[in-house]
Amino acid sequence: MSFDRLAPHYDWLEAVLAGSRLHRARRTWRAALAGRKEILFAGVGHGPSLPEFARGLPGARLTCVDASAAMLARAERLVHTAGFDPAQFRFLHAALPQWTPPAARFDAVVTDFFLDCFAPEQLTAAVARLAGAARPETVWLVTDFAIPPAGAARWRAQFVHALMYACFRCATGLPARRLTEPDALLRAAGFTLRGRQTSNWGLLRADCWVRAAAQDSLRPACSAGSAASRSSNAVSVASSFAFSREEKWAAMPSR
Ligand SMILES: C[S@@+](CC[C@H](N)C(=O)[O-])C[C@H]1O[C@@H](n2cnc3c(N)ncnc32)[C@H](O)[C@@H]1O
């Protein structure tokens, strides 16, 4: 399995096939990373959200891991071109679940369109590895494709998933044949779903998961709160917290 062949084409393919939808989903819970110091971007790929995230995280160290050297090189070039201090980033060419990150190192984990790359057994092992690297107060942002529970949206998503997995399998040798939901694995690792926002008729899902010690401090930033009343596709566990302007923006429906 390698995304190397896709790396030079990833940006324009995403722009043509999805416009800005994936990027809007990636940034949904960005505010929940405020104040985090050690952030792990697993399956960082070409690093589309790195400049924007890094800009809001002065003093944080961003560890970026990917199995594709070509994707990783693009991510590194992106932050270099954007003029960031290279000392803020660490780029690691490694594959999960074989890579063992340092135990309890990170207070935030970001996985964008990464967990959906795994077949069930590998996903279990990969989530366990990442959870082992997370501290007791870690926030984990998960953005992925999803399949809605029923109706035309479900049929549409099933069709898109079938097409997508077939194409990725062909182009990269991706082992997964379909989506495996990570929710049960995250719960088993001690994470609680604090906010979920779906978009594009349920095809895209952005989640904010937190470990127990992070829950109180993160409620405002990681809850759809009042946005839930404006949008049927925003789900919040906590419902009555005050939002800053940034947090409101982060919780806006992205369809
Ligand atoms: C669909 S791309 C998503 C890239 C990026 N996170 C984004 O939001 O566009 C998945 C990325 O995960 C990487 N990847 C897939 N399986 C992996 C594994 N087992 N270990 C590490 N990286 C992996 C691929 O090389 C690729 O760059």
The ligand as an SDF file (V2000), in Angstrom:
LIG
                    3D

 27 29  0  0  0  0  0  0  0  0999 V2000
   -6.7870    9.6620    2.2720 C   0  0  0  0  0  0  0  0  0  0  0  0
   -5.2060   10.2780    2.6840 S   0  0  0  0  0  0  0  0  0  0  0  0
   -5.6080   11.6100    3.7820 C   0  0  0  0  0  0  0  0  0  0  0  0
   -4.4690   12.5520    3.9300 C   0  0  0  0  0  0  0  0  0  0  0  0
   -4.7460   13.7940    4.8130 C   0  0  0  0  0  0  0  0  0  0  0  0
   -4.8610   13.4590    6.2110 N   0  0  0  0  0  0  0  0  0  0  0  0
   -5.9580   14.5630    4.3500 C   0  0  0  0  0  0  0  0  0  0  0  0
   -6.7600   14.9670    5.1800 O   0  0  0  0  0  0  0  0  0  0  0  0
   -6.0770   14.7720    3.1340 O   0  0  0  0  0  0  0  0  0  0  0  0
   -4.6560    9.0450    3.7960 C   0  0  0  0  0  0  0  0  0  0  0  0
   -3.1970    9.2220    4.1950 C   0  0  0  0  0  0  0  0  0  0  0  0
   -2.9310    8.2310    5.1870 O   0  0  0  0  0  0  0  0  0  0  0  0
   -1.6950    7.6030    4.8750 C   0  0  0  0  0  0  0  0  0  0  0  0
   -1.7780    6.2310    5.3760 N   0  0  0  0  0  0  0  0  0  0  0  0
   -2.6140    5.2470    4.9630 C   0  0  0  0  0  0  0  0  0  0  0  0
   -2.4210    4.1380    5.6810 N   0  0  0  0  0  0  0  0  0  0  0  0
   -1.4460    4.4320    6.5750 C   0  0  0  0  0  0  0  0  0  0  0  0
   -0.8160    3.7150    7.6090 C   0  0  0  0  0  0  0  0  0  0  0  0
   -1.1360    2.4430    7.8540 N   0  0  0  0  0  0  0  0  0  0  0  0
    0.1160    4.3410    8.3700 N   0  0  0  0  0  0  0  0  0  0  0  0
    0.4470    5.6400    8.1340 C   0  0  0  0  0  0  0  0  0  0  0  0
   -0.0980    6.3570    7.1480 N   0  0  0  0  0  0  0  0  0  0  0  0
   -1.0310    5.7730    6.3780 C   0  0  0  0  0  0  0  0  0  0  0  0
   -1.5590    7.6590    3.3710 C   0  0  0  0  0  0  0  0  0  0  0  0
   -0.2090    7.5630    2.9480 O   0  0  0  0  0  0  0  0  0  0  0  0
   -2.2050    8.9910    3.0540 C   0  0  0  0  0  0  0  0  0  0  0  0
   -1.2680   10.0220    3.0300 O   0  0  0  0  0  0  0  0  0  0  0  0
  1  2  1  0
  2  3  1  0
  2 10  1  0
  3  4  1  0
  4  5  1  0
  5  6  1  0
  5  7  1  0
  7  8  2  0
  7  9  1  0
 10 11  1  0
 11 12  1  0
 11 26  1  0
 12 13  1  0
 13 14  1  0
 13 24  1  0
 14 15  1  0
 14 23  1  0
 15 16  2  0
 16 17  1  0
 17 18  1  0
 17 23  2  0
 18 19  1  0
 18 20  2  0
 20 21  1  0
 21 22  2  0
 22 23  1  0
 24 25  1  0
 24 26  1  0
 26 27  1  0
M  CHG  2   2   1   9  -1
M  END
$$$$
